[in-house]
């Protein structure tokens, strides 16, 4: 929930179980302290500091560490030791609510570890932190030992000063550590689902911004799983509604954006732009969300969590590394990702034919058209690789939904809804891949028919690869549609797939005929 200004750091590449840890520290103004904390976070083998953001106005440092559970735990402990030594809460002031030098340390499951595993990790770490640093520690969110402490806002109520007074009275005692609040304050340790920090910048007054935030946040009867505050941003000459989407599967970025925009419009406010602060799961972003949300300064390569973990997505993996992952027992990447890569290869082959035609003697009459085909194929190639990444992430969302708790009626209903949303996304991405592949097959036919005759086989091969892409995509739409309870939507998907298959077959046949004619 802080403004933009992050330092972006190196990515992680590992196949072992992975945990995300998001420690927040009450220091955003002293570079030497910030650097020492970050050095501690990045000094443990097996843990990588992938994100850091220091905000002077809020006097707060946000960080993200990814790695094995043991390595991440050791890194968080080392950084906490530095913060406790160097940050005096009795002298601290800033715009963000805080209760300690090490304010919060949440653990988030990423790969190969369940939420239950993260709860156990958080509780073990909380005890270790309290005993090692003589620090009062509170468990919150999924790791909470008492229902009222599931809410971080409740744990941090009154901030450092209020909590210190309450503990001195024998109230709100910590789960671990001493029953006194010293100069380092207290720390909240938890286990939670991924959280998305999302800021919208608007015209208007601070009073209006606070009113909009109050209207959209869950605690005031607004959107579920949304926390929001409104305040002025003098350096930008506007105001912001700063939100934490604590469960993007309940309320997503687009729903939050649309709600703020509507509430602002009723007050004569206009959305200027928005930003995602820190990292975001791929599943939280739809294909057109960057445009719809008016996202500024969004860097997918450095802000989409899965790309940092995998080393930048499929497009930055070597062939052998991708094939090894594809051959493993992991459910993703699978056929949908292969469809995307097949489409990219088809596009690249069309580019090859165009490049071998443009400027060549005897092909002056088609040079301009080949230039257009080249531009379209170049643009399509990157889109196919992006879809390959999106497909893997979409099905990861299905798998994550199946792992959701189902002990109560509410939990079972939320789980069922999440599974259905997952199936919808897992069907929509390959459908997009198939549509793009079929659209590009017409260019493959034209390249085969008009391009350099010596590259006619490459044009025909492009059509074959795009046909394969459409076919693989169609299979993946079919299997995910089969899991959907919305029968009307599932039938619509199957109808679209049948049309794609027919169009792809006709275009492949036309390209084959064009190839044979070029051989004559």
N, C-alpha and C positions, 0 to 999 in steps of 0.2 A: 504493500500500500504506500510505497514511497515513490517520489518522482524519478525520472530517468537519469542515468549517469553511470551505468555499470561498466566495470572493467571485465573483459571477457578473457577467459583463460583456456588452457589446453583441454582436449577431450580425453575420454577414457576408452580403451578397447580391451575387453576382457570377457571371458565366457563363464566365470565363476558367479555364484550368487551375488547380487548387487543390492545395496541399500543406498538411498539418498538421505543425507543428513543436512538440515537447513539451520545451522546455528545463527542466532541473532545476538549481537553484542551492543551494549550501550556506549558506543564510541563512533563518532562520524567526523571528528574535527582534527584529531591529531594524527597526521600521516605516519609518524614513527610507531605509534601504538597499533594502528591499523595494520601496518606491514608486519609487525611482530606477531600479531594474531594470525594473519594469513600465512606467514611462514610456518607457524606451528601446524596449521591445518594441512599444509602441503608437504610436510616433512616425513610423513609416515608411508613406507612402501605399501602399495595396494590401495591407497586412498588418493584421490585427485580433487584438488580445488578447481571446480569448473565455473564458478561464478562468484563475484564479489561486487558489492555496491556500498559505497560510503556516502551517507547523506548528512551534510553538516547541519541543515536546518532541523532535522529530526534527531541529530546527534546519535546516529545509529549505523551499524554495519550489518548488512545482510550477506550471508555466504551460502554456498552450496557445495557439499563434498559428496562424491560418489565413490563407492568402492566396496570391498568385502565387509561384512558386519564387524569383524574384529579390527580391521584397519580403520574403518570409519570411527568406531568407538574410541580407539587410541588417539586419533587425530582430534576428535572433539574434546577429549580430556586434556590433551596438551594445550590446545587453544584456550580452554577454560582456565587453566593454570596461569597463563599469561594475562588474561583479562582480569582475573581476581587480583593479581599482583599490581596491575597498572591502572585500574579504573576505580575511582572512589565515588560511590553513588551519593554520598552526602554533598558532593560538589557538582553532581551531574544535573543538567537541565536540557530539555529538548521537546520537540513537538509530538513525539510518539509516546504512547503509554509504555512504561517500563517498570520493572521490579528488581532488576539486578544487573550487575556487570555483564554476566552471561545471562541474557534475558530468557531466551527459549532455545531448546534443542529438540526439535522433532525428528523422528525417524520415519521414513516413507519406504514401503517395499517397492522395489523396482523389477527385479528379475530373480527367480529361483528362491524366493523367500515369501512367506505368507504374511498377512497382517498379524496373525497370532505370533509369528516369529519376531516381527518388529515390536510387538507389545512386550514380549519376553526380553528382547534386547534393550528396550527403553527402561524397563524396571531394573535390570541388572546394572545398566549404566548409571541410573539415578542413584542407586545405593553406592556404587563405586565413586561417583562424583562427590557425594556427600561425605563419605568417609575419607577420601583422599584430600579434599580441600576444606574440610570442616565447614561445609556450605549447606544451608537449608535448601531442600529440593522438594518440589511438588510435582506429582504425576498428573498429566492432563490428557484430554481427548480419549483415544481408545485405550491408553495405558492407565487411565485414572482408576484409583482404588475406591473412590467414592463418587456416586452419580453427580453430585453438585460440582465436582472438579473436572467434569468432561469439558466444560467451557473454559477456554483460556481467559476470556474476559472476566469470568468469575474468579479464577485463580489470581489474576492480576489486579483485581478490584482495589481501588485506592492507591495503586502504584506502590512505589518503594516506601513512601512515607506512611501511607495508610496501612500497608501490610506490616511494617515495623511496629506501629502502634498496636495493631490487633494482636500480634504475637506476644508483645510485651504484656498484654492483658490475659494471655493464656488462650487466645482465640485463634482460629485458622492456623493451627500448628502444621508444620511441614510433614510430609510423609517420611522423609529421611533427613538426618543431620540435626544440628543443634536447634533448640527452641529459642533462638534469638536471631535478630536480623542485624548484621554488622555492616561495615562500609561497602562490602561487595554485594549486599542485598541477597536475594534468593533467585533460584533458577527453576523454570518449568521445563520438565522433560516429558515428551509424549511420543505417541505413535499415531500417525494420521494418514489419510488418503492425500493424493496430490492436491495442492492448493494453487489457484491461479490469481496472481495480483494484477488487477486491471484498473487503470486510471482513465477517466474521461475528462477532457478539458473543455470547458464551456464558457461562453460569454455570460455576463450577469454578475450578481452580487454574491457575497459570501453567505448572506442570509438565505438567498435562494438555493445555493449549493447545499447548505445544511438541510434545507427542506426537502430537496430532491433525494439526498442520501437517506433521510428519515423515511421517505415514502417507499424506497426500494429495498431497504434492508429487512431481513427476516424478523429481527427483534421488535420492529414496529408494525409487523403485519404485512410486510412486503414479500419479496421473492424468497423462497426457501433456500437455505444454504448460502445466503449472501450477507456479508457484513459490509457496511459502507459508512464513510464519513465524508463530510464536505468542508472545504476550506479554501481560502484565497491563495493564489499563487502570484504574488506581486511581481516576481521577476519575469513572468510571462504576460502580465496584464490581464489575467483571467482567473477563473476559479476551477476547482477540480472536484469531481466525485470519485473518491478512491475506494475501490472495492477489493475484498477478498472473496473469491468464489471457492468456498470450502469443499464443494462437491460439484464439479462442472458437469457431471452426468445428471444432476438434479436441476441445476440452473446453469446454463452454458453462457459463453461469451456473448453470443448474438442476443439471447433473451435479456441479459443484463444491459447490453447496449441499447436495445430497443426500449426497454423500460425507462432508462435514464433519459433518453432522447425525448420520449413522450412526456415524462414529468417535467423536463426542462422546457419543452415547447409550450406547456400550459402556463409557464411563468415568463414566456418571452425570451427564453434562453436558446442558444444555438450550440450544437456540438461542433467544436473546432477540429479536434482530432482525439486519438486515444493512444494508449501504449500498454503493452504487457511488460510488467517489471519482473525481471528474472526469467526463470525457465518455465516452460509450458509443455505439457504432454501433447504429442502429435494429435491424439484423439480429441483434444479440446478445440481444435481448429478445423473448420470445414473448408472445402476447396475455394470458396469465394469470400471467406471471412476477412482476409486482410483488407480487401476493398470495402466490404460492407461496414466493417468496424472502424474504418478510417485510421487504421494503424499507422503510426509514424515510427520511424527508426527501428522497425522490427527486423531482426536479423535471424532468419530461420536457421541458418547453419550454426549459430551460437546460442539460440534461445530454445529451440526444440530439444527437449531432454534426450529423446531417443538418438538423435544425431550425435550428441556429445558422447553418449555411451558407446555407440557403434563406431565412432570415428568419422562421423559426417554422413552417414546413410549409405545406401547401396552404391551410389555413384563414386564414393571414395574407397570402396573395398576393392581389393584385388580379385581377379577371377577365381583363383584357388580358394581364397577366404570365403567368397560368396558361395561357391559350390560346396565347400565343407559344411557351411551353415545350412544350406539347402538339403544336404544329405543327412543331416542329424535328425534326432527324434523330436526336435523343437517344432511346434505347429506352424511357426512363421520363421522366415519367409516361405511361401508355398506357391501354388499354381497362379494365384493372382499377381504375385510379384514377378513371376516368370513371364506372365502376359505383358506386364509393363516393359520388361527388358526386351522381349521379342519385338514389341512395338518400336522401342528405341533403335534396335538393330535394323528393322525395316526402314525407319526414317533415315538412318545413316547411309544405308545402301542407296536410297533415292538421292541423297546429297552427293554420293559418289558419282552416280550417273550424270547428274547435273554438272558437277565440276569437270567431268571428262568431256562434256559437250560444249560448255560455254567457251567461246573464243577459238574453237577448233574449226579448221577449214572444212567447208562443206556444210556447216551447221549454223551459218550466220542467220538464217531465217527463223531459227527457233531459239536463238540466244536469249532474247528478252523473256520469252516464256520460261525458259529453263532457269533464269534468274529468279523469277517468281516462285517456281517449284522449289528451288534451293532454299529460299527464305522460309517458305512454309514448312519444309522438312526440318530445317534447323530448329525452328521454334517448337515443332512437335516433339523432337527428340528429347529435349529437357523435360517436357511435360510428361512423357512416358516414364522417365526415371523417377520423377516426383510421385507419380501414381504407384510405381512399384513400392516405394517407401510407405506411401499412405495405405496401400493394401495390407502390408504386414502389420502396420499399427492398428488398422481398423479391426482385424481379427484378434489382435492382442486385447482389444477392448471387449470382445465377446468372451474371451477366456477369463479376463478379469471380472466380468459380470457374474460368471458362473461361480467364482470364488467368494462372492459377497455373502455376508451372514444371512441365515434363514431360520433363526430361532423363533422370531415373533411374526405375527401376521403382517405388521408394517415392514419388517425386514424382507419377508417373502415377497410382498408386493413391490418393494423397491428393486429387489433382485430381478423379478420377472420383467419389470419395466426396463431395467438396464440391459437385460439380455436381448429384449426386442429392439431397443435402440441400437445395440451392437450389431445385430443381424442386419438391420436396415443399412447401417454404415458399411458393413462388410459386403453387402450386395451392391450398394451404390457406387463404390469405388471401381470395382471391375466393370460395371456397366459403363462408366465413363471411359475406361480403358478400351472396351470393345467399340464404343461409338467413335472414338478418335482413330482407332485402327482401321475401321471400315472407311472413314472419311479419307484417310491417307492412302488407302488402296487405289483410289481413283488416280492419285498422283503417280503411284507406282505403274499403273497401266499406261499413263501418258508418257512417263519417262521411258518405259520399254518401247513404246510405239514411235517416239519422236527423238529420243536421245541418241547418243553415240552408239552405232550398231555394235561396236566392239564391247559395249557394256550392257547389251540387251539382257544377257543372262543375269546381271546384277539387278536390273529392274524387275525381272521376273522373280528373282530371289527375294527382293524387297516385298513383293506382293505375297509370296509364300510365307514370309516371316510375319507380315501383318495379318494374314489369314490365321496363322497359328496364335497370334496375340488375341484376335477376336474369339477364336475357339476356346482358348484357355480361360479368357475372361468370362465367356458365356457359362462354362461349367461352374465357375465360382459364383456367378449370380444365381444359378439354379440351386446350388447346395445351400446357400444362405437364405434364399427365398423359401426353401422348404422348412426352415425353422421358424418362420414368421407366423404369428397368430392373426395378423391382419391379412385375411385371405384376399381382399380386394387389391391391396398393394402387392401382394405376392403374385397374383394373377397378372397385374399390370407389368411387373418385372419380367415374367415369363413371356408375355406377348412381345415386349420390346426385344428380348433376347431372340425370339423366333424370327423377328424381322431382321435383326443383325445377322443371324446365321444365313438367311436367304440372300441378303445383300452381299455378304462376304463371299459366298459361293459364286454368285454371278460375276463379281469383280475379278475373282481369281480365274474363272473361266475366260473372261475377256482378256486378261493379261496373258494367259497361256496362248491364246489365239494370236495376240500381237507378237509374242515372242516367235512363234512358228513362222509368221509372215516375214519377220526380220531375217530369218535364216534362209529364206527362199532366194 
